[in-house]
Amino acid sequence: MKRLFALLPLLAVAPALAQSGSGLKGHDTSAPVDVGAERIEVQDRANRAIFSGNVEARQGSMTLRSARLTVVYAGGSDVQIQRLEASGGVTLRTPSETARSQYAIYDLPRGIVTMIGGVNLDQGSNHVQGGRLVLDLDTHRAVLDGGGRVTGRFTVPRRQSN
């Protein structure tokens, strides 16, 4: 229980959950992260805390929602978050993009977010889907693959007639 109090302040300064593409280029990864849920369970011996029930993690204008979020941290007196694992209808939303999947894993030391399982990514009226989306927070590179064929629909600007 003592580590719970050490863990909660770290959640307020954790780096961004994800960033990709044009919608997050200006995202402040050092902004505080606010987490809310119906329940939290701290498993001190396993070095993790589990948030469950309508979980919402917000940083700036970016929001992650899921049924469950596991925060994995390094033990010792100086608790450091290593990984966030979201499951159960995961939605990652920014002002210009929305990504949905069944699972998401954020490896904080590497700055990589991986969304797995029926991934759908919408940006305006553009839509792509696939099995796995990997977001690199440092390069703002997004790769969609896995689970067979990747498909998409992209809008074409209307041509003005003369």
Secondary structure, 3 states (H helix, E strand, C coil): CHHHHHHHHHHCCCCCCCCCCHHHCCCCCCCCCEEECCEEEEEHHHCEEEEEEEEEEEECCEEEEEEEEEEEEECCCCCEEEEEEEEEEEEEECCCEEEEEEEEEEECCCCEEEEEEEEEEEECCEEEEEEEEEEECCCCEEEEECCCCCEEECCCCCCCCC
